[in-house]
């Protein structure tokens, strides 16, 4: 069993525990009227890369990233440093995250919030909207095509943007067959956790210009930023490199021109 399969098994258990709350979560999700456009935040008109800065305590590949973890202070530092959006890890089992981290960050900053988790069911979309998320992550490798299309439609129903993540050309082709408006190219292989920035260089050539394109994972240095910028993507999602900087902020990547 791959790590992704292991994670998805846990997600299915979490969804089963959410089912009794469907009516409550749907009511809360429909009551939202304070959405911030994640998609628009990534569409800069000055030629610079937009930054999605990630709040993440730990990961299966890197272990503990922030022994002294204050998601609110980290998010405020990101916002002060000019991040266009913030990604918050909400998976507890593998990333030591929590939905309460997202709720707290939502109250602390005014930029859009992405719920970073492994979404396999509409209930998680309702939960994300109810908690204050502006966008969700949909991982193509984790979803059959029919489910991917249904979850994209559900996200739109509840006014959430969706970052549709791919790692291979077949996954990208599947994403392009949907109504996805934001595609993320993950440089990390979720089966092996190996990272290769060449994945963005290769796949970005196949993406129509009207799609908002994000490069994710493995971006650690100014050289990496320049390499990714040359592919023509709109934005980068950076987590580990920022979290390893003091308090998750003021690291070299935040200071570098994008």
C-alpha positions in Angstrom: 0.0 0.0 0.0 1.4 3.4 -1.0 1.4 6.3 1.4 -1.4 8.0 -0.6 -3.5 4.8 -0.3 -2.9 4.8 3.4 -4.0 8.4 3.7 -7.1 7.9 1.6 -8.1 5.0 3.8 -8.0 7.3 6.8 -10.0 9.9 4.9 -12.8 7.5 4.2 -13.0 6.8 7.9 -13.2 10.5 8.7 -15.9 11.0 6.1 -18.0 8.2 7.7 -17.8 10.0 11.1 -19.0 13.2 9.4 -22.1 11.7 7.8 -24.4 12.4 10.8 -23.5 16.1 10.5 -24.5 16.5 6.8 -27.6 18.7 7.5 -25.7 20.9 10.0 -22.7 21.3 7.7 -24.8 22.1 4.6 -26.7 24.8 6.5 -23.5 26.4 7.7 -21.9 26.2 4.2 -25.0 27.8 2.6 -25.0 30.6 5.2 -21.5 31.8 4.1 -21.4 35.2 2.3 -17.8 36.2 3.0 -15.9 34.4 0.3 -12.5 35.7 -0.9 -11.6 34.7 -4.5 -8.7 32.4 -4.4 -8.6 32.3 -8.2 -8.4 36.1 -8.6 -5.7 36.4 -5.9 -3.4 34.2 -8.1 -3.9 36.3 -11.3 -1.4 39.1 -10.9 -1.1 41.6 -13.7 2.4 42.7 -13.1 4.2 39.6 -14.3 5.1 38.5 -10.8 4.4 35.0 -9.4 1.7 34.9 -6.8 2.6 33.1 -3.6 0.4 30.6 -1.7 2.3 30.3 1.6 1.6 27.2 3.5 0.9 26.7 7.3 2.1 23.2 8.0 3.4 21.7 11.2 4.7 18.4 9.9 4.6 16.1 6.8 5.2 12.4 6.2 8.3 13.1 4.1 9.9 15.8 6.2 8.7 15.0 9.7 8.2 17.8 12.2 8.8 21.2 10.7 7.8 23.5 13.5 8.2 22.3 17.1 6.9 25.7 18.3 3.8 26.0 16.0 1.5 29.0 16.1 -0.6 28.9 12.9 -2.0 32.4 13.5 1.3 34.1 13.9 2.7 32.3 11.0 -0.2 33.3 8.8 0.0 36.9 9.9 3.7 36.9 9.0 3.0 35.5 5.6 0.3 38.1 5.0 2.6 40.9 6.1 5.3 39.6 3.8 3.0 39.8 0.8 1.6 36.3 0.2 -1.5 36.4 -2.0 -3.1 33.4 -0.3 -2.5 31.0 2.5 -2.8 27.2 2.5 -3.6 25.5 5.8 -3.0 21.8 6.3 -6.0 20.3 8.1 -5.1 16.6 8.1 -4.4 15.5 11.7 -3.1 12.0 11.2 -0.2 12.6 8.8 0.4 16.3 9.0 -0.5 17.2 12.6 -3.0 19.7 11.2 -6.5 20.6 12.4 -9.5 22.4 11.0 -9.3 24.7 14.0 -6.0 26.0 12.5 -7.9 27.1 9.4 -10.7 28.7 11.5 -8.1 30.7 13.5 -6.1 31.7 10.4 -9.4 32.8 8.7 -10.0 35.3 11.6 -6.4 36.6 11.6 -5.9 37.5 7.9 -7.9 39.0 5.0 -6.4 37.0 2.1 -7.9 33.8 0.7 -7.5 30.5 2.5 -7.0 27.1 0.9 -8.0 24.0 2.9 -5.1 21.6 2.1 -6.4 18.1 2.7 -7.3 14.9 0.9 -10.9 15.5 -0.3 -12.7 12.4 -1.3 -16.3 13.3 -0.5 -18.7 16.2 -0.7 -19.0 16.2 3.1 -15.4 17.5 3.3 -16.4 20.4 1.0 -19.3 21.3 3.3 -16.9 21.1 6.2 -14.4 23.3 4.5 -17.0 26.0 3.6 -18.4 25.9 7.1 -15.0 26.4 8.6 -14.2 29.5 6.5 -12.2 28.1 3.6 -12.2 29.9 0.2 -10.8 27.0 -1.8 -10.2 23.3 -1.5 -7.6 20.9 -3.0 -8.7 18.0 -5.3 -6.0 15.5 -6.1 -6.6 13.8 -9.4 -4.5 10.7 -8.4 -6.9 10.2 -5.4 -10.1 10.4 -7.4 -11.9 8.5 -10.1 -12.9 10.8 -13.0 -16.7 10.7 -12.2 -15.9 11.6 -8.5 -13.5 14.4 -9.6 -16.2 16.0 -11.8 -18.8 15.7 -9.1 -16.6 17.3 -6.4 -15.7 20.2 -8.7 -19.4 20.8 -9.2 -20.0 20.6 -5.5 -17.3 23.1 -4.8 -18.8 25.5 -7.2 -22.2 25.0 -5.6 -20.8 26.1 -2.3 -18.8 29.0 -3.8 -15.4 27.4 -3.2 -12.6 27.6 -5.7 -10.8 24.3 -6.4 -7.1 23.7 -7.0 -7.0 20.5 -9.1 -3.6 18.8 -8.5 -1.8 16.7 -11.0 1.7 15.1 -11.2 1.7 13.2 -14.6 0.6 13.9 -18.1 -2.4 11.4 -17.9 -3.5 13.1 -14.7 -3.2 16.5 -16.5 -5.3 15.3 -19.4 -8.0 14.1 -17.0 -8.0 17.6 -15.3 -8.3 19.3 -18.6 -11.4 17.2 -19.4 -13.2 18.8 -16.5 -14.3 22.4 -15.7 -11.1 23.0 -13.6 -10.1 26.6 -13.7 -7.0 26.3 -11.4 -4.5 23.4 -11.9 -1.7 22.7 -9.6 1.3 20.8 -10.8 2.8 18.9 -7.8 6.5 18.3 -8.3 6.3 15.7 -5.6 5.3 12.1 -6.5 2.7 11.2 -3.9 3.7 7.5 -4.1 7.4 7.9 -3.6 7.7 11.5 -2.3 10.5 12.2 -4.7 10.6 15.8 -5.9 11.5 17.0 -9.4 10.9 20.6 -10.6 11.2 19.2 -14.1 7.6 18.0 -13.7 6.3 21.6 -13.8 8.6 22.4 -16.8 7.2 19.5 -18.7 3.5 19.7 -17.9 3.1 23.4 -18.0 3.6 23.3 -21.8 0.3 21.4 -22.1 -1.9 23.8 -20.1 -4.0 26.4 -22.0 -3.3 30.0 -21.0 -6.8 30.6 -19.6 -6.1 28.1 -16.8 -4.6 29.5 -13.7 -1.5 27.4 -13.1 0.3 26.7 -9.8 3.6 24.9 -9.2 3.7 23.0 -5.9 6.4 21.4 -3.8 10.2 21.4 -3.9 10.7 25.2 -4.3 13.4 26.1 -1.8 15.7 28.7 -3.3 15.7 31.9 -5.4 17.2 29.8 -8.2 14.2 27.4 -8.0 11.8 30.4 -8.2 13.5 31.7 -11.3 13.4 28.2 -12.9 9.7 27.9 -12.1 8.9 31.4 -13.2 10.3 30.7 -16.6 7.6 28.0 -17.2 4.9 30.7 -17.2 3.0 29.5 -14.2 0.8 32.0 -12.3 1.7 31.0 -8.8 3.8 28.9 -6.5 2.7 27.0 -3.4 5.6 26.9 -0.9 5.4 25.1 2.5 8.4 23.3 3.8 11.0 26.0 2.9 9.0 28.7 4.6 8.1 26.6 7.6 11.7 25.8 8.2 12.5 29.5 8.4 12.1 31.1 11.8 8.4 31.0 12.8 7.5 30.2 9.2 8.3 33.7 8.0 11.0 36.1 6.9 12.8 33.3 5.1 14.8 34.0 1.9 11.9 33.0 -0.4 9.6 35.7 1.0 12.3 38.3 0.5 13.1 37.3 -3.1 11.3 39.1 -6.0 8.8 36.7 -7.6 
